[in-house]
């Protein structure tokens, strides 16, 4: 009993500080992103997005799935941490050299000469970030999100200010580069300041083999996921214009900010917690189902409301030059509605050490993504985004297969579990739509639409006596007691 209470308390504390971390850091990033978007042009964001696939693939190679392997392993040692640390540095230098010499070819592929220096400068982040991966992993293992919150907030504020100053000085796309590089440097130094871990002079082949056996499958799955998720940006940048890619990037950014905010809080805490319960199946399923309920309770109404308010949001905050992104944003909200739930379904496979199944599921979705792109590219940018929304919905059912098989909590039971959330969200959406039809001011639409949407949804959640509403009240009471 005491052990269960301790785990519950650690989980709640972790969620509180992870929420502070994500909401504060992403909140500052959100505000800074709006300011930068008002100063910079869509084509500036398009240029950065052209490099996304190369940068993300390199970052995955650097980590190699070892962070998750360390979290999942129960008898980890200093040799394990030090081995991964040196591996990360070696691969980061290798990736930087590859991209440094590949930069002219990337620029030629997109017919954008400025991509050569952009690639070479942005790739410096690989080496900087590789030095702090183990620090983050150790903090995550200890469910210490308080320290990570301090680091994220400080780095977001300072780097954001530097980016805004650079944008106002006319640096254009380089303002984004300055923001990203400074963010990585500040995080590196603050992580070492708060967490004084230093590597030993050890590189253990046994540790490497053990961790690589688990992490390599996650690495391959991650590479596939990153490639196909960013294949849209790659193709849009090649087939359509840099400006179109800028609209797509901006339309994707805010739904993903909501998705990342929600999933980072819940999954950042859930993975080490679930991993610690891998030998206790009954408790594992109990925690897993509660986390699933919390994800659904938050993400479905949030994405629905944001999709309804996308036009006044863009027109008021980003200005008219970004309006072509509004329709794309609505569909991307739908695409991201089931993504956190899908991710949690995949997360439990990692927690129980079945990274092989994680990889198997990701491989099985490749033909679907390819077919969707082949069909939609000739039809235009909007069709590509709609196809992405449809494949994301189908992917949810694929990702839920093994949780259903192993834990008897598959897609059908999960959807049944969502029934009151879906009903409450539908009623909320109808009422908010009716209210918005009488308003002409974008500011009023945002304020009243958001206010009434939240109030109506929470009222209905109380009426339907959703368990998540009770958990939310308990969580908020604990937060306020800590202040």
Secondary structure, 3 states (H helix, E strand, C coil): CHHHHHHHHHHHHHHHHHHHHHHHHHHHHHHHHHHHHHHCCHHHHHHHHHCHHHHHHHHHHHHCCHHHHHHHCCCCCHHHHHHHHHHHHHHHHHHHHHHHHHHHHHHHHHCCCCHHHHHHHHCHHHHHHHCCHHHHHHHHHCCCHHHHHHHHHHHHHHHHHHHHHHHHCCCCHHHHHHHHHHHHHHHHHHHHHHCCCCCCCCCCHHHHHHHHHHHHHHHHHHHHHHHHHHHHHHHHHHHCCHHHHHHHHHHHHHHHHHHHHHHHHHHHHHHHHHHHCCCCHHHHHHHHHHHHHHHHHHHHHHHHHHHHCHHHHHHHHHCHHHCCHHHHHHHHHHHHHCHHHHHHHHHHHHHCCCHHHHHHHHHHCHHHHHHHHHHHHCCCHHHHHHHHHHHHHHHHHHHHHHHHHHHCCCHHHHHHHCHHHHHHHHHHHHHHHHHHCCCCCHHHHHHHHHHHHHHHHHHHHHHCCCHHHHHHHHHHHHHHHHC
